[in-house]
Amino acid sequence: MSIPQNILEIRKHIPSHVKLVCVSKFHPNETVLEAYQYGERVFGESKVQELCGKFETLPKDISWHFIGHLQTNKIKFIVPFVELIHGVDSYKLLEEINKQALKAGKTVNCLLQIHIAKEDTKFGFSEEELLQTLSEGKWKELSGINICGLMGMATYTDNRDQIRAEFKGLKALLDQVKKLYFSDMASFCELSMGMSDDYQLAIEEGSTLVRIGSSIFGHREY
Ligand SMILES: *Cc1c(COP(=O)(O)O)cnc(C)c1O
């Protein structure tokens, strides 16, 4: 199927309160533009260099999300233009983003990544680490950071019940920390979960941001 047909099909399953992040990593500009011309404006990338290259050369009304694992020495390259960083997985990274944000005179929107999968390969805070970090309160002094919610990736498995349970757990954690630490912050409301194979489950469990790549753009050549 063509990219417009894929988007049309996916959009049928996405309610209006859920944002679609078109994950364009490893696809060339011409491919990204097909989705852009069909009306999509939010794109996700997982490599800093690739993101910066696409930002330079593609239309300026694109909202760029960083969804990969961010290295501290590369933060400064994306801070000037990035709309949302999904995968902040340590307090140290949050501090470094804050530093670059203040230098650039900006506030950077971030999501804290939570390790919800039963796999070692994925990044993120454990539930305990998140609660510990938030209770220490130092994050409140990071005036260059706007924590907008949580992000997670489910286990890579065919077991739908397990995936659903992981998403449900993440939603419960979001609600818990919202109540404890962000009740007066309206912007703390985002839950980034769901990819090509599990986004419908994720939406049923409360996702507000789905990150979809291969179902839109097809297979990636790494
Ligand atoms: C690549 C990637 C996606 C998109 O995955 P698809 O299965 O192609 O939809 C979503 N989220 C993250 C963090 C990714 O790295």
The ligand as an SDF file (V2000), in Angstrom:
LIG
                    3D

 15 15  0  0  0  0  0  0  0  0999 V2000
   11.4460    2.7910   15.7740 C   0  0  0  0  0  0  0  0  0  0  0  0
   10.6360    3.1820   16.9300 C   0  0  0  0  0  0  0  0  0  0  0  0
    9.2370    3.2470   16.8370 C   0  0  0  0  0  0  0  0  0  0  0  0
    8.4600    2.8490   15.6050 C   0  0  0  0  0  0  0  0  0  0  0  0
    8.3990    1.4490   15.4940 O   0  0  0  0  0  0  0  0  0  0  0  0
    7.4610    0.7340   14.4140 P   0  0  0  0  0  0  0  0  0  0  0  0
    7.3350   -0.6460   14.9280 O   0  0  0  0  0  0  0  0  0  0  0  0
    8.1970    0.8080   13.1180 O   0  0  0  0  0  0  0  0  0  0  0  0
    6.1800    1.4400   14.3620 O   0  0  0  0  0  0  0  0  0  0  0  0
    8.5340    3.7000   17.9480 C   0  0  0  0  0  0  0  0  0  0  0  0
    9.1610    4.0560   19.0860 N   0  0  0  0  0  0  0  0  0  0  0  0
   10.4970    3.9980   19.2170 C   0  0  0  0  0  0  0  0  0  0  0  0
   11.1160    4.4080   20.5010 C   0  0  0  0  0  0  0  0  0  0  0  0
   11.2770    3.5600   18.1530 C   0  0  0  0  0  0  0  0  0  0  0  0
   12.6020    3.4950   18.3010 O   0  0  0  0  0  0  0  0  0  0  0  0
  1  2  1  0
  2  3  1  0
  2 14  2  0
  3  4  1  0
  3 10  2  0
  4  5  1  0
  5  6  1  0
  6  7  2  0
  6  8  1  0
  6  9  1  0
 10 11  1  0
 11 12  2  0
 12 13  1  0
 12 14  1  0
 14 15  1  0
M  END
$$$$
